[in-house]
């Protein structure tokens, strides 16, 4: 909620569970009353964190010092489960009961170690019936920008699909007119990355039809162009993803993102659709799927 509030997607940064504190990363995985009792069940975890952490980086650093075998891995998996559970609650999706999180984390760690041909695991984890971790979905995020010189504004459009082509998120945003087309396209790319992170995705392929943007993001060297700082922001943001790639796509395959960008000219300044999209562009959505 803290991330969404700072980007003006929601009206409040308050935690929807405890209603009293801003919901940042540390609150989600450690500070909220909902999860505090969960960690209290693990004595070794409580001993690892002293004094109380000021942010998630400090919390994770504390667990990096844990000498018990696989303690840091168990913490990382549990945090990942808690983070995704909160996103599912926010999106009104079904969630696993909180009291099952630790046992699921243990089973996932066992599965990982088995895959690595480890002989045994000495960390103390609950042994519940085997649970198969879901296969990670790789999403595709298309982005585009549009300039409206007569009104000194520009539009950004983003559409994100799952591996079967179903739309899981769409975005249309109006911004002040930048200095160049390349800057608009770069801003659209950055908004696509931010959107993917905000809705909790982990593996995303980003597609745009501006070669200069794709080449700039793929180039790991410092960008000295007028929009180089935006490229740097993009490269920082993708560090939150487990996998990312940037691909050039023909304009004919980027029509939905283009329509969403152009929609910003006369529509609301900022619109987001989750698992939905504007019905007036349904024909473009279906055409790109087929």
C-alpha positions as CSV (number, residue, x, y, z in Angstrom):
1,X,0.0,0.0,0.0
2,X,2.9,2.3,0.7
3,X,4.2,1.8,-2.9
4,X,0.8,2.2,-4.4
5,X,0.1,5.4,-2.3
6,X,3.3,7.0,-3.4
7,X,2.4,6.4,-7.0
8,X,-1.2,7.8,-6.4
9,X,-2.9,4.5,-7.2
10,X,-4.6,4.3,-3.9
11,X,-5.8,7.0,-1.4
12,X,-4.2,5.7,1.7
13,X,-1.0,3.8,2.7
14,X,-2.6,2.2,5.8
15,X,-2.4,-1.6,6.2
16,X,-5.7,-3.2,5.4
17,X,-5.2,-5.8,8.2
18,X,-4.2,-3.9,11.3
19,X,-5.5,-0.5,10.1
20,X,-2.9,1.4,12.1
21,X,0.4,1.5,10.3
22,X,1.7,2.2,6.7
23,X,2.0,-1.1,4.8
24,X,5.6,-1.1,3.6
25,X,7.7,-4.2,2.9
26,X,8.9,-4.5,6.5
27,X,5.3,-4.2,7.9
28,X,4.1,-6.9,5.5
29,X,6.7,-9.5,6.3
30,X,7.5,-8.7,10.0
31,X,5.8,-5.8,11.7
32,X,2.1,-6.4,11.2
33,X,0.2,-7.9,14.1
34,X,-1.1,-10.6,11.7
35,X,2.4,-11.9,11.0
36,X,4.1,-11.2,14.3
37,X,2.7,-14.3,16.0
38,X,3.8,-16.4,13.0
39,X,7.5,-15.5,13.5
40,X,7.2,-15.9,17.3
41,X,6.7,-19.6,16.6
42,X,10.4,-19.7,15.4
43,X,12.7,-19.0,18.4
44,X,15.8,-18.9,16.1
45,X,14.1,-16.2,14.0
46,X,13.4,-14.0,17.1
47,X,17.0,-14.4,18.3
48,X,18.2,-13.3,14.8
49,X,16.5,-9.9,14.9
50,X,17.9,-7.7,17.7
51,X,17.5,-4.7,17.9
52,X,14.2,-4.2,16.0
53,X,15.0,-3.5,12.3
54,X,14.3,0.0,10.9
55,X,13.6,-1.3,7.4
56,X,13.5,-4.5,5.3
57,X,17.1,-4.2,4.4
58,X,18.1,-4.3,8.0
59,X,15.8,-7.2,8.6
60,X,17.3,-9.2,5.8
61,X,20.8,-8.3,6.9
62,X,20.0,-9.8,10.3
63,X,19.0,-13.1,8.8
64,X,22.1,-13.1,6.6
65,X,24.0,-13.5,9.9
66,X,22.0,-16.7,10.9
67,X,24.4,-19.6,11.2
68,X,21.7,-22.3,11.2
69,X,21.7,-24.2,7.9
70,X,19.3,-22.7,5.4
71,X,17.9,-20.2,7.9
72,X,18.2,-17.3,5.4
73,X,16.7,-19.3,2.6
74,X,13.7,-20.2,4.9
75,X,13.3,-16.6,5.8
76,X,13.4,-15.5,2.1
77,X,10.8,-18.1,1.0
78,X,8.5,-17.2,4.0
79,X,8.8,-13.5,3.2
80,X,7.9,-14.2,-0.5
81,X,4.8,-16.2,0.6
82,X,3.7,-13.4,2.9
83,X,4.2,-10.7,0.3
84,X,2.2,-12.6,-2.4
85,X,-0.5,-13.4,0.2
86,X,-1.0,-9.7,0.9
87,X,-1.2,-8.9,-2.8
88,X,-3.8,-11.7,-3.3
89,X,-5.9,-10.3,-0.4
90,X,-5.7,-6.8,-1.9
91,X,-6.9,-8.2,-5.3
92,X,-9.7,-10.2,-3.6
93,X,-8.1,-13.5,-4.7
94,X,-8.2,-16.7,-2.7
95,X,-5.3,-17.1,-0.2
96,X,-3.7,-19.9,1.8
97,X,-4.5,-19.6,5.6
98,X,-1.8,-17.8,7.5
99,X,-1.2,-20.8,9.8
100,X,-0.1,-22.8,6.7
101,X,2.6,-20.4,5.6
102,X,5.5,-21.9,7.6
103,X,4.7,-25.5,6.6
104,X,4.5,-24.5,2.9
105,X,7.8,-22.6,3.2
106,X,9.3,-25.7,4.6
107,X,8.0,-27.9,1.8
108,X,9.2,-25.5,-0.8
109,X,12.6,-25.4,0.7
110,X,12.7,-29.2,0.7
111,X,11.7,-29.2,-2.9
112,X,14.4,-26.8,-3.8
113,X,17.0,-28.8,-2.0
114,X,15.9,-32.0,-3.6
115,X,16.2,-30.4,-7.0
116,X,19.8,-29.4,-6.1
117,X,20.6,-33.0,-5.1
118,X,21.2,-32.2,-1.5
119,X,21.3,-35.2,0.8
120,X,19.7,-33.7,3.8
121,X,18.4,-30.5,5.4
122,X,19.2,-29.7,9.0
123,X,17.0,-26.6,9.5
124,X,14.0,-27.2,11.7
125,X,10.9,-26.9,9.4
126,X,7.4,-28.4,9.8
127,X,6.8,-31.7,8.0
128,X,3.3,-31.4,6.6
129,X,1.9,-33.3,3.6
130,X,3.8,-32.5,0.4
131,X,2.7,-29.4,-1.5
132,X,3.9,-28.8,-5.0
133,X,5.0,-25.2,-5.6
134,X,3.2,-23.6,-8.6
135,X,5.1,-23.2,-11.8
136,X,6.1,-19.6,-12.3
137,X,4.2,-17.7,-15.0
138,X,6.2,-15.5,-17.3
139,X,4.1,-12.4,-18.2
140,X,4.4,-10.0,-21.1
141,X,4.1,-6.3,-20.7
142,X,3.6,-4.1,-23.8
143,X,4.1,-0.3,-23.5
144,X,3.7,2.7,-25.8
145,X,3.6,6.5,-25.6
146,X,1.7,9.1,-27.6
147,X,2.3,12.8,-28.0
148,X,-0.5,15.4,-28.2
149,X,1.4,18.6,-29.0
150,X,-1.7,20.8,-29.4
151,X,-2.5,20.3,-25.7
152,X,1.1,20.0,-24.3
153,X,0.4,16.6,-22.9
154,X,1.5,13.0,-23.7
155,X,-0.1,9.6,-22.9
156,X,1.4,6.4,-21.6
157,X,-0.2,3.0,-22.2
158,X,0.6,-0.4,-20.6
159,X,-1.0,-3.8,-21.0
160,X,0.2,-6.9,-19.2
161,X,-0.9,-10.4,-20.2
162,X,-0.3,-13.9,-18.8
163,X,1.2,-16.8,-20.7
164,X,-2.1,-17.6,-22.5
165,X,-2.8,-14.0,-23.5
166,X,-5.3,-13.0,-20.9
167,X,-5.1,-9.4,-19.7
168,X,-4.2,-9.2,-16.0
169,X,-3.6,-5.4,-16.0
170,X,-3.9,-2.3,-18.1
171,X,-2.9,1.3,-17.5
172,X,-3.5,4.7,-19.2
173,X,-1.8,7.8,-17.9
174,X,-1.6,11.4,-19.0
175,X,1.6,13.4,-18.3
176,X,3.1,16.8,-19.2
177,X,4.6,16.9,-22.7
178,X,8.3,15.8,-22.5
179,X,10.9,17.2,-24.8
180,X,11.1,14.3,-27.3
181,X,9.4,11.2,-28.5
182,X,12.2,9.1,-27.1
183,X,11.6,10.5,-23.7
184,X,7.9,9.7,-23.9
185,X,8.6,6.1,-25.0
186,X,11.2,5.7,-22.2
187,X,8.7,7.0,-19.6
188,X,6.2,4.5,-20.9
189,X,8.8,1.7,-20.5
190,X,9.5,2.8,-16.9
191,X,5.8,2.9,-16.1
192,X,5.4,-0.7,-17.4
193,X,8.2,-1.9,-15.1
194,X,6.7,0.0,-12.2
195,X,3.2,-1.5,-12.9
196,X,4.6,-5.0,-13.1
197,X,6.3,-4.6,-9.7
198,X,3.3,-2.9,-8.1
199,X,0.9,-5.8,-8.9
200,X,3.4,-8.4,-7.6
201,X,4.8,-10.0,-10.8
202,X,8.1,-11.8,-10.8
203,X,9.0,-12.8,-14.4
204,X,8.2,-10.3,-17.1
205,X,9.1,-9.7,-20.7
206,X,8.7,-6.0,-21.7
207,X,7.9,-5.2,-25.3
208,X,7.9,-1.8,-27.1
209,X,8.1,-0.6,-30.6
210,X,10.8,2.1,-30.0
211,X,14.2,0.6,-30.9
212,X,16.1,3.4,-29.2
213,X,14.4,2.6,-25.8
214,X,14.9,-1.1,-26.0
215,X,18.6,-0.7,-27.0
216,X,19.2,1.8,-24.2
217,X,17.7,-0.4,-21.5
218,X,19.5,-3.5,-22.8
219,X,22.8,-1.6,-22.7
220,X,24.1,-1.9,-19.1
221,X,26.5,1.1,-19.5
222,X,25.6,4.5,-18.2
223,X,23.2,6.3,-20.6
224,X,24.4,9.9,-21.3
225,X,21.2,10.9,-23.3
226,X,18.6,13.4,-22.1
227,X,16.5,10.6,-20.8
228,X,19.4,8.6,-19.4
229,X,18.2,9.1,-15.8
230,X,14.9,7.4,-16.8
231,X,16.8,4.5,-18.2
232,X,18.7,4.2,-14.9
233,X,15.4,4.2,-13.1
234,X,14.2,1.3,-15.3
235,X,17.4,-0.7,-14.6
236,X,16.9,-0.1,-10.9
237,X,13.3,-1.2,-10.9
238,X,13.9,-4.4,-12.8
239,X,16.1,-5.5,-9.9
240,X,12.9,-6.2,-8.0
241,X,12.0,-8.9,-10.6
242,X,13.3,-12.5,-10.6
243,X,13.5,-12.3,-14.5
244,X,13.1,-9.5,-17.0
245,X,13.8,-9.0,-20.7
246,X,13.2,-6.2,-23.1
247,X,12.2,-6.9,-26.7
248,X,11.5,-4.9,-29.8
249,X,8.0,-5.6,-31.3
250,X,6.4,-4.3,-34.5
251,X,3.9,-1.5,-34.1
252,X,1.2,-3.9,-35.5
253,X,1.7,-6.1,-32.4
254,X,1.6,-3.1,-30.0
255,X,-1.8,-1.7,-30.8
256,X,-3.4,-2.2,-27.4
257,X,-0.7,-0.3,-25.6
258,X,-0.9,2.4,-28.3
259,X,-4.7,2.7,-27.8
260,X,-4.3,3.0,-24.0
261,X,-1.7,5.7,-24.5
262,X,-4.0,7.7,-26.9
263,X,-6.9,7.2,-24.5
264,X,-5.1,9.4,-22.0
265,X,-5.6,12.5,-24.2
266,X,-9.3,12.9,-23.3
267,X,-9.9,10.4,-20.5
268,X,-9.1,10.6,-16.8
269,X,-5.5,11.5,-16.0
270,X,-4.8,8.1,-14.6
271,X,-6.7,4.8,-15.0
272,X,-5.8,1.3,-14.0
273,X,-7.7,-1.9,-14.8
274,X,-6.9,-5.2,-13.0
275,X,-7.9,-8.4,-14.8
276,X,-9.9,-6.1,-17.1
277,X,-9.6,-3.6,-19.9
278,X,-11.7,-0.8,-21.6
279,X,-14.4,-2.5,-23.6
280,X,-14.0,-0.1,-26.5
281,X,-10.6,-1.6,-27.3
282,X,-11.8,-5.2,-26.9
283,X,-11.4,-5.8,-30.6
284,X,-7.7,-4.9,-30.4
285,X,-7.2,-7.1,-27.4
286,X,-8.7,-10.1,-29.1
287,X,-6.9,-9.4,-32.4
288,X,-3.5,-9.4,-30.7
289,X,-4.3,-12.7,-28.9
290,X,-5.3,-14.4,-32.1
